[in-house]
């Protein structure tokens, strides 16, 4: 009985401890976000890199999301006899709900895995420890620019996903469901207003911030020794640069061992 309770208790305690460590890292990011000097160059480079690996997947994923929303809401509204509100409901569902979700998935899957792989390879190569020895804060130097970059790109991608999703919904509603283009466009402002767009942007910013903090935590605490770096990016959708850094990290201990012989 005690052994079974202990087995059930261990993963629960580990989960709470990990959540607490992630929250502590988030507080460190907030505190050191305003500390000078701010790493503007790293922030711009990371923002550009995150945007480059996220724009195309976001646009491609937004099309089926907008199509599903338009087809489902269109069929339901047609049964209710309110076909003139098809565009309004599609826009509201896409801008306020679907776009932040798509943005969070792409940011966490493409950019988050690349950030985790990059920081994980640096941790395995003991670059983080070297920065601390030199008196450089790795959170301020490496983590803050990446987290802010993911947050900024998430906000910008949310607008792109909203536009592409609405366009995809318009295309499928007009061609497949026989909707009227004029009625679809005229009903945009019937339900969806500007505050709905702000709600979607706030959601995207929160999701991007959480994805960045979790990716940074996973990168700073790799598990499995030298094999932990490649495992971080085993299922990633990222650039070859992150893969090369992770492979270099995994091959470093081998070169060290051979040189010691």
N, C-alpha and C positions, 0 to 999 in steps of 0.2 A: 504493500500500500504506500509506504513512504517512498519507495523507489519510483513508482508511477507518478506520484505527486511531484517528486524532484524532476522527473523528465518533463512534465508539463510546465513546471515552474521555470526551468532554465530558459526556454525560448521566450517566455513572456518577459522575464527580467532583462534578457538581452535586447528585446525589442524596445522596451522602455528606456534602457540605457542608451541605445543608439538614437532614439528620438530626442533624448535630452542632450546628447552631444551635438546633434544637428541644430537644435535650438540655440545651444551655446555658440556654435559657429556663426549662426545668423546674427546673434547679438554682437559678436566680434566684427562682423562685416559692417553692421550699422555704426558701430563706434568708430571704426577706422576708415569709414567712407569719407569723412570730413577732415581727416588728418592730412596735413601737408608733409611732403609734396604729393599731389595726386598724380597717378601714373597715366597721363593723358595719351601717351603714345601706345602703351599696351591696351588701353581702353578702346582706342580707335582701331587698332589692328585686330583685336578680338571681336569687336562689333562687326567689322567687315568680314572676318572669317566666318562668324556665326551666320551672318546674313547670306554669304555665298553658298553655304551648305544647306540652307533652310528655305530659300525662296522658291526654288523649283519644286521640291516635294510638297511645300505648303499649297502652291497653286494647283498641283495635280490632285492632291487629296481633297481640296475644297470643292472641286467640281462634282464628284459623286455625293459629297455631303449636301451641297445645295440641291442636287437632283432629288435625293431621298426626301429632304424636307419639303420640296415643292410638290412631289408626287403624293406624299402622304397627306399633307395639309390640303392639297387641291382636291383629292378624292373625298376627303371628309367634308370639306366646305361645300362641295358640289352636292352631296347628299342632303346638306342642311339648306340648300337653296341660296347660299350667300357667296356666289362665285365672284362677285365684285371685290371681295376682300381677300382673294387668293394671294395677290401680291403683298398685301399688308402683313398677313400672317407669315408668309415665307420670309419676308425681310426681317420681321421681328424675331422669328426663331433663329435665323441665320446670324444676325448681328449680335443678339444678346446671349445665345446659348451655343450654337454650333461653332462659330468662329473662334471663341476662346478655347474650346476643347481641342479643335484641330491645331491651333497654335501651340498649345501645351504639349500635345503629342509629338509634333515635329521638333519643337525646341528641346524636349527631353530626349527624344530618340536620336536626332542627328547631332545637335550641338552639345547636349549634355554628355553623351557618351564620348565625344571627342575631347571635351574638357576633362572628364574623368580619366581618360587614357593619358592625356598630356601630363596632368598633375601626378598620376600614378607612376608614370615613368620617371618623373623628376624625383618623387619620393624614393623609389627603388634605387636610383643612382645617387641617393643621399645629397641631392642638390638642396633640398629643403633644410637639412641639417647644416649644410655649408652656409646658406643664407643667414641662419640664426647665429652661427659662429661669427660671421662678419658683421653682425649687428643689424641686419636687414630683416624687417618683419615680413615673413612670407605671406601672411594674410593680406597685408596692405599691398605688397608687391605683385602677387600672383592671383589671389582669390578675388579681391575687390574689383579689379578691371573685368574679370570674366563674368562675375555675377551681374554687375551693372550692364555689361554688354548684352548678356542674355535677356535681361529685363527690357532694355531699350529695343532690341530686335523683336522681342515678343509683342510689344506694343505696336510696332510698325507692321509686323506680319499680320497682326489681327485685322488691320485695315485692308491689307491685300486679300486676305482670306474672305473677308466680308464682301468685297467687290466681286471676286471670282465666284464665290458661292451664290450671290444674288444673280449674277449673269448666267450661271449654270442652271439655277432654278427657273429663270425666265425662259431659257432655251427649251428645257424639258416640258415646262408647263404649256408653252405655246405650240410646240411641235407634236408632243405625245398626247397631251390631254385636250387639245383643241381650244385652249384659252385665248382670250382676246388680248393682243399686245397693249392696246390702249388702256383697257381696264386694269391690266396687271401693273402698268407704270403709274396710272393715276391714283391707285390705292396705296402707294408707298407711304404717304404721310397720314393715312387713316389711323393706324395703330402704332407704328414705329415713329418715335420722335428722337430728337437729339440726345436727351438723357439716356436712351437705350444704348446709343453708341458709346457714351461715357461709361456705362456699366460694363459693356463688353471690353473696353480698353482697360478698365481697372482690374477685371478678372484676368485678362492676358498678362498684365504687369505682375499680379500676384503669382500666377502660375509660372511665369518666367523667373521670378525671384526664387521661388521654391525649387524649381528645376536646377537653377544655378547653384544654390547652396547645397543641395543633395549631391549634385555631380562633384562639386569641390570636396565635400566630405568623403565621398567614395574614393576620390583620387588621392586625398591626403592620408587615407587609412586603407591601403590595399591589403588584401589577405592572400596568403599562399606563397609568400616570398617572391622570388623573381618571376614566377609564373602569374603573379597577381596582376601585373600590368597588362599583358595580353588578354587576360580574362575580362578586364574591364571593357575592352573594345571588341570582344568576340562576336557580338551581335549588333555592332554599331552601323550607322550610315553616316560616315564622316569622310574626311579627306585622307589621302595617303600619308600626309605629314604626321598625323597622329599615329597611324599604323607603323611608320618607320621609327618614331620615337619609342613606341612600345616594344618593337622588335629589338631595337638597340638596347633597351633596358634589360630584356630577357637574355641577350647575348653577353652583357657585361660581366656577370659572375663567371661565365665559362672562360672568358679571356683572362680574368683574374686568376682563376684556378690553374689554367695552363701556364701562366707566367710564373706562379709560385712554384710550380714543379721544376 
